[in-house]
Amino acid sequence: MDIKYILVIFSLLIIFSYIFDEIARKTKFPSVILLMATGILARAVADYFGVQVMYLDQIIPVMGTIGLILIVLEGALELEVRRDKLPIIIKGFVAALVILLVSIAALSYFFNAYLGMPKAMALMNSIPLAVISSAVAIPSASALSPLNKEFVVYESTFSDIIGIMVFNYAMRQFQVGSDLVGIKPIAILLVEIVVIVLVSVLVTWLLFELFERITHKVKFFLILALLILVYAIGKRLHMPSLVIIFIFGLFLSNAEVLLPDYIKRYISMGIAKREGLHEFHLLTAESTFLVRTFFFLFFGFSITLDSFVDGYNYMYGGIILAILLVIRFIYILVSDRKNIGELTFISPRGLITILLFLQLRTETVINNKTGEIINLKSTIINEKVLLIVILGSMLIMMIGTIGFGKQEEFESSGGGIGDGTIPNSDEPFNPTSYIDESSKE
């Protein structure tokens, strides 16, 4: 294809993605669905004219991994850590952990008992489906009250990190031929987490110093490249290296609060106080937008229209969605009944679910003790069922947020209980002012 046509296509795709984001902001319709639909339509047109895109299977995982790093980094940069926020941070972490583990257990039981999957295959296919997508959940939470929006940010970010750690842990246990649950493997995991946290602090210190000492006008992409390099090295060593990305972003945006005074004496704190942090955040957000755009477009392009024909795919996808929704409903009902209407439906699946499934499809798992090849790829829960679960979870989220948005409009007009002072979702989110005002009442 002529290069000028490629440039036109790429430019139009970015413009369309921006328009989709504006549509999502106004209508609460997830822009990810529009991106995937555009990719599916492009695939149909390409098949009609006999056009093929080479190396698509290699492009999607690479772009997805970079997108994952950027999304976690951007989410960590947006988190504000203060003592008065500790309860909602703990609430988000506990919710992510409990809902994730219970969802994995329930889906594994369904796959094993009713679909006849071996236990190892059932477990590994359950983990990706149990992870909430922060890339979709965080933007879609703008319709919620400020405190519930913060909860969604913390919960979905923790769900991403914990889900990937559980996936890598389970994969390693199968490779070494060890029990999944036991004192020794759990102890090793805890030691690894402590080590990775210490390594994260060291890497954060080094990057802090780079921020301050680099005088070249181009330095932010160097920092991103180093973060990607650290992530890749950690993955090669089978370490939960995504924690490094999260801790770096969290410390960078909250250094004044998180770092004790005796450590601050050895670290240049200028980056946390000057506009450099703001510029880095903007660069991360712009890069995330670009990578996310092409990831979901390429993923949609990898899907053919015959994916929507088989009725069994809809049945399996519907059962999976029902299990996930019931578990989340019960947890919110028990832990936070007053917000059950707002929080139950904010549980989309997305980028990480796709990435972990792709990893199951491409990696060969060999038991180091017996030399046996362990097949973790399921022909029942395939890419078509995955697509239905992702689209279904986003549609459920959209219906829930739009329905709640109408309820907000009714209450703010004086028709509901309360004074009608519901925050405007189109205005910039300022959790500090909300907490300060609520504390004065």
CORSUL-V936648 format. One record per residue. OMEGA is omega as a letter, one per 20 degrees, with the letter a starting at -180 (NA if undefined). Layout:
OMEGA
OMEGA
This chain:
a
a
a
r
r
r
r
a
a
r
r
r
r
r
r
r
r
r
r
r
r
r
r
a
a
a
a
r
a
r
r
r
r
r
r
r
r
r
r
r
r
r
r
r
r
r
a
a
r
r
r
r
a
r
a
a
r
a
a
r
a
r
r
r
r
r
r
r
a
a
r
r
r
r
r
r
a
a
r
a
r
a
a
r
a
r
a
r
r
r
r
r
a
r
r
a
a
a
r
a
r
r
r
a
a
r
r
r
a
a
a
a
a
r
r
r
r
a
a
r
a
a
a
r
r
a
a
a
a
a
r
a
r
a
r
a
a
r
a
a
a
r
a
r
a
a
r
r
r
r
r
r
a
a
a
r
r
r
r
a
a
a
r
r
r
r
a
r
a
r
a
r
r
a
a
r
a
r
a
a
r
a
a
a
r
r
r
r
r
r
r
r
r
a
a
r
r
r
r
r
r
r
r
r
r
a
r
a
r
r
a
a
a
r
r
a
r
a
a
r
r
r
r
r
r
r
r
r
r
r
a
r
r
r
a
r
r
r
r
a
r
r
r
r
a
a
r
r
a
r
a
a
a
a
a
a
a
a
r
a
a
r
r
r
a
a
r
a
a
a
a
a
a
a
r
r
r
r
r
r
r
r
r
r
r
a
r
r
a
a
r
r
a
r
a
r
r
r
r
r
r
a
r
a
r
r
a
a
a
a
r
r
r
a
r
r
r
r
r
r
r
r
a
a
r
r
a
r
a
a
r
r
a
a
a
a
a
a
a
r
a
a
a
a
a
a
a
r
a
a
a
r
r
a
a
r
r
r
r
a
a
a
r
a
a
r
a
a
a
a
a
r
a
r
r
a
a
r
r
r
a
a
a
r
r
r
a
r
a
a
a
a
r
r
r
r
a
r
r
a
r
r
r
r
r
r
r
a
r
a
a
r
r
a
a
r
r
a
r
a
r
a
r
a
a
r
r
a
a
a
a
a
a
a
a
a
a
a
a
a
NA
